[in-house]
Amino acid sequence: MSTLLFLLFMVALRENPGFPYPDFTLQIYPETVMPGDTLYIKIVANNPHGESIYISDNLSPTHRDIQTCLRDSKNQEQPLLFESPMLFDGDRIIYYVEIKPGDLRIITALAVNVPPIEDLKEPFWEKHLKSLPAKNEKFLINVTVISYLSTNGHYRYNNEELPLMIETSLAMKPRPEKEMELIRKWYESQHPYFPGSEKYGKRGMYSFKSRLPKNTAIKNEKFSHWYFVRVGNRYPSESNVPETWQGWKELEESLTSSTMRDEIRLTRILIQYCDTEDDAVLKELKDWFDTMNEVQRTVMAKSLRDRAEGTYGNKELLPPFREIYKTIREYDVVPIPESNVKHLQNLGLIE
């Protein structure tokens, strides 16, 4: 399946017409999803000018920098909200990074569920999921990125917000009914303490992993499954997560090929290697990444970096996570914000 690639040239009236604006490309994968799938999003900034551009280095979907929604054929919209790993997001400093003339920079690589499992009973999704068995549904996916620009790389001086609005098409096809029954079971048996929906994002509680139910077995110890699962992905929901890598493997093999299955496979690989430290698992991971769609691979590699960082130096989990990340680190091409380099070096994830 090919990847959609849309090049958008930003032309807008500005008080300062000489302000250098980048061009952006948007890539998504896959083009056609099934309910419960993960959609991978990658946006790249290109500097076509003869002078450097300074662009924000730490875009965040939970700080309203990135907003995503679906629009159906009747122009009804439904947000796809990203979830924060923290209970709250505080104020932050905007850091800038230079993009030299002719250079490119990935400004975001994200994953979001379509739909988030807690939204299954939203009127928008109830209507469209009901019609899916009869036909594929077509949507427009709208991504708004607010990127902070500067003429000299310094915050507060000649800086400006650039709202970038991108639309591209996305199709949804039916998932096998047996798997839809499983998704409905996951929804009905979910825990009641889902992060509350807010206008622009969700507030999670997964940074406090040590306080959450320890439901994943690693070498005769129990850990929260949120060390191994992408933040916000509740396919399966917390009440239904397997307790062992063998259980994750059984779930993986029961599903049809899809990005929902891919996310479960990646979780299984992480748990299996942490439990067994079997080099064959690392080989499976490397072989899989070698043949993976480039957009999915970029997002997943960044996600593995985040999950390795999310061990918070746990003495049992960090060493195997280092080996996992090292196995696919060549594919982690998303730039690391300068403010986070030292921390990742201290964890031994980068040199």
C-alpha positions in Angstrom: 0.0 0.0 0.0 1.5 3.3 -1.0 1.9 6.2 1.4 0.1 9.5 0.8 2.5 12.4 0.3 1.2 15.9 0.2 3.4 19.0 -0.3 1.8 22.1 0.9 3.2 25.6 0.1 2.1 28.1 2.7 1.1 31.3 1.1 -0.5 33.9 3.5 -0.7 37.6 4.0 1.6 38.7 6.9 2.4 42.0 8.4 6.0 41.1 7.7 6.1 39.7 4.2 9.8 39.1 4.4 9.5 36.6 7.2 10.9 33.2 5.9 8.3 30.4 6.1 9.2 26.8 5.6 7.4 24.4 3.3 5.9 21.3 4.8 5.3 17.7 3.7 2.7 15.4 5.4 2.9 11.6 5.3 0.4 9.3 6.8 0.3 5.5 7.0 -1.8 3.5 6.3 -4.2 5.1 3.7 -6.9 2.7 4.7 -7.6 1.8 8.3 -9.9 -0.6 10.2 -11.6 0.4 13.5 -9.0 0.2 16.2 -6.0 0.7 14.0 -3.2 3.1 14.7 -2.6 5.9 12.2 1.0 7.1 11.8 1.7 10.8 11.1 4.9 12.4 10.0 5.5 16.1 9.1 8.7 17.5 7.7 9.8 21.1 7.4 11.8 22.1 4.4 13.8 25.4 4.1 13.6 26.5 0.5 15.2 29.9 1.2 18.7 31.3 1.0 18.8 32.1 4.7 18.3 30.0 7.9 14.9 29.3 9.4 14.5 28.9 13.2 11.6 26.7 14.1 10.3 25.3 17.5 12.2 22.3 18.6 9.7 20.7 21.0 6.2 20.5 19.4 3.7 18.7 21.5 0.2 17.5 20.6 -0.9 17.9 24.2 0.2 21.6 24.2 -2.2 22.3 21.3 0.7 22.5 18.8 -0.8 19.6 16.9 -4.5 19.1 16.5 -6.1 16.3 14.5 -9.6 15.6 13.5 -11.6 13.6 11.0 -14.3 15.1 8.7 -16.9 13.0 7.0 -18.8 13.6 3.8 -21.4 15.7 5.6 -18.7 17.9 7.1 -19.3 16.5 10.6 -16.0 16.5 12.6 -14.6 14.3 15.3 -11.3 15.1 17.1 -8.6 12.5 17.4 -7.1 13.6 20.7 -3.5 12.7 21.7 -2.9 11.7 25.3 -0.3 13.1 27.6 1.8 10.7 29.7 1.4 13.1 32.6 -1.5 14.0 34.8 -1.0 17.6 33.6 1.1 19.6 31.3 2.7 22.7 32.7 4.1 25.8 31.1 7.2 25.3 29.0 10.0 27.2 27.3 10.0 27.3 23.5 13.3 26.2 22.2 14.4 26.9 18.6 16.5 24.9 16.1 18.1 26.1 13.0 17.2 24.7 9.6 19.8 25.8 7.1 19.0 26.6 3.4 18.0 23.5 1.5 17.8 21.3 4.7 14.9 19.2 6.0 13.8 18.5 9.6 11.2 16.1 10.9 9.1 18.2 13.2 6.7 15.5 14.4 6.2 11.8 14.2 3.0 10.7 16.0 0.6 7.8 16.4 -3.1 8.0 17.2 -5.9 5.4 17.3 -8.8 5.6 14.9 -10.9 5.8 16.9 -9.6 6.0 20.5 -11.4 3.1 22.3 -13.2 5.4 24.8 -14.8 7.2 21.8 -16.6 4.1 20.4 -20.0 5.4 21.7 -19.5 8.9 20.5 -22.4 9.7 18.0 -19.9 10.3 15.2 -18.3 6.9 15.6 -21.6 5.0 16.4 -23.0 6.2 13.1 -20.0 5.4 10.9 -19.2 2.0 12.6 -22.8 1.0 12.0 -22.5 1.7 8.3 -19.1 0.0 7.8 -20.2 -3.5 7.1 -22.0 -2.3 4.0 -19.3 -0.1 2.6 -16.0 1.6 3.2 -16.1 5.1 4.7 -14.1 8.0 3.4 -12.9 10.9 5.5 -10.7 13.9 5.4 -8.1 14.0 8.1 -7.2 17.5 9.1 -4.0 18.2 10.9 -3.3 21.6 12.3 0.3 22.4 13.4 1.1 25.6 15.2 4.9 26.0 14.7 6.7 28.9 16.4 9.1 30.7 14.1 11.9 33.1 14.8 14.3 35.2 12.7 17.2 34.7 15.0 16.5 31.6 17.1 15.8 33.5 20.3 12.5 33.3 22.2 10.5 36.6 22.5 12.4 38.4 19.7 10.7 38.6 16.3 9.0 35.2 16.9 5.7 34.4 15.2 3.2 31.5 15.2 2.6 29.8 11.9 -0.7 27.8 11.8 -0.4 25.1 9.3 -3.6 23.4 8.2 -3.3 20.2 6.2 -6.1 18.0 4.8 -5.7 14.6 3.2 -8.0 11.6 2.6 -8.3 8.6 4.8 -10.5 5.5 4.2 -11.9 3.1 6.7 -12.9 -0.5 5.9 -14.7 -3.1 8.0 -12.8 -5.2 10.5 -13.8 -8.9 10.8 -16.8 -9.2 13.0 -15.0 -11.5 15.5 -12.5 -8.8 16.1 -15.1 -6.1 16.4 -16.8 -8.3 19.1 -13.4 -8.4 20.9 -13.1 -4.6 20.7 -16.6 -4.1 22.1 -15.6 -6.4 24.9 -12.5 -4.3 25.6 -14.7 -1.2 25.6 -17.4 -2.6 28.0 -14.8 -4.0 30.5 -12.6 -0.9 30.6 -11.6 0.7 33.9 -13.7 3.7 34.9 -10.7 6.1 35.4 -10.0 6.9 31.8 -8.2 10.3 31.3 -10.9 13.0 31.0 -11.3 14.4 27.6 -10.4 18.1 27.4 -10.7 20.6 24.6 -7.3 19.8 23.0 -6.0 16.7 24.6 -6.3 14.0 27.3 -4.5 13.8 30.6 -3.1 10.4 31.3 -1.7 8.9 34.5 0.9 6.6 33.0 3.9 8.5 34.2 3.2 7.1 37.6 3.7 3.5 36.4 4.9 2.2 39.8 1.5 3.1 41.3 -0.6 1.4 38.6 -1.7 -2.3 38.6 1.3 -4.5 38.1 -0.1 -6.9 35.5 2.9 -7.9 33.3 5.3 -10.7 34.3 9.0 -10.2 33.7 11.4 -12.7 35.3 9.0 -13.5 38.2 8.4 -9.9 38.9 5.3 -7.8 38.0 5.4 -4.5 36.2 2.8 -2.1 34.8 2.0 -2.9 31.2 2.3 0.8 30.5 6.1 0.4 30.3 5.6 -1.6 27.1 2.5 -0.1 25.5 2.4 3.2 23.6 0.8 5.9 25.6 -2.9 6.3 24.8 -3.2 2.9 23.1 -5.9 0.9 24.8 -6.3 -1.9 22.3 -6.6 -4.0 24.5 -7.9 -2.0 27.3 -6.3 -2.2 30.7 -8.7 -4.8 32.2 -7.9 -7.1 29.3 -4.1 -7.0 28.9 -2.4 -10.3 28.8 -0.1 -11.0 31.8 2.7 -12.7 29.9 4.4 -12.3 26.5 3.0 -15.7 25.6 -0.5 -14.2 26.1 0.4 -11.2 24.0 1.7 -13.6 21.3 -1.6 -15.5 21.4 -3.6 -12.3 21.0 -1.3 -11.1 18.1 -1.8 -14.4 16.2 -5.5 -14.2 16.6 -5.8 -10.9 14.7 -5.8 -10.1 11.0 -2.9 -8.1 9.6 -3.4 -4.4 10.6 -1.6 -1.7 12.5 -3.7 -2.6 15.6 -1.9 -6.0 15.4 1.4 -4.3 14.7 1.2 -2.4 18.0 0.4 -5.6 19.9 3.3 -7.3 18.2 5.7 -4.5 19.2 4.5 -4.8 22.8 4.9 -8.5 22.7 8.5 -8.2 21.4 9.4 -5.7 24.2 7.9 -7.9 27.0 9.4 -11.1 25.5 12.9 -9.7 25.3 12.8 -8.2 28.8 11.7 -11.6 30.1 14.0 -13.8 28.1 16.8 -11.7 26.7 16.8 -14.0 23.7 18.8 -12.5 20.8 16.3 -14.1 18.4 13.7 -11.6 19.5 16.1 -8.7 18.7 16.6 -10.3 15.3 12.9 -10.5 14.7 12.6 -6.8 15.6 15.4 -5.8 13.3 14.1 -7.9 10.4 10.6 -6.4 10.8 11.9 -2.8 10.9 14.0 -3.4 7.8 10.9 -4.2 5.8 8.5 -1.8 7.5 6.8 1.1 5.8 9.0 4.1 6.3 6.4 6.3 8.0 5.4 3.6 10.4 9.0 2.7 11.1 9.9 6.3 11.8 7.0 6.7 14.3 7.6 3.3 15.9 11.4 3.9 16.4 10.6 7.3 18.1 8.1 5.5 20.2 10.7 2.9 21.3 13.0 5.7 22.3 10.1 7.2 24.4 9.4 3.9 26.0 13.0 3.3 26.9 13.2 6.8 28.4 9.9 6.0 30.2 11.6 3.2 32.3 13.0 6.1 34.3 16.2 4.2 34.8 14.5 1.2 36.3 17.4 -1.2 37.0 15.4 -4.3 35.7 13.9 -2.7 32.6 16.4 -0.1 31.4 19.2 -2.5 30.4 17.0 -4.7 28.1 15.3 -1.5 26.7 18.8 -0.2 25.8 19.4 -3.3 23.8 16.0 -3.1 22.1 16.5 0.6 21.2 20.1 0.0 20.0 18.8 -2.7 17.6 16.7 -0.2 15.7 18.3 3.1 16.6 19.5 3.7 13.0 15.8 4.2 12.1 15.1 6.7 14.8 15.6 9.7 12.6 13.3 12.1 14.5 15.6 14.8 16.0 16.1 14.8 19.7 15.3 18.2 21.3 18.5 19.7 22.6 16.9 20.0 26.1 16.6 16.2 26.2 20.0 15.1 24.9 21.7 15.1 28.3 19.0 13.0 29.9 19.1 10.4 27.2 22.9 10.2 27.4 22.6 9.7 31.2 20.3 6.8 30.5 22.8 5.3 28.0 20.3 5.5 25.1 22.5 7.8 23.0 26.2 8.6 23.1 
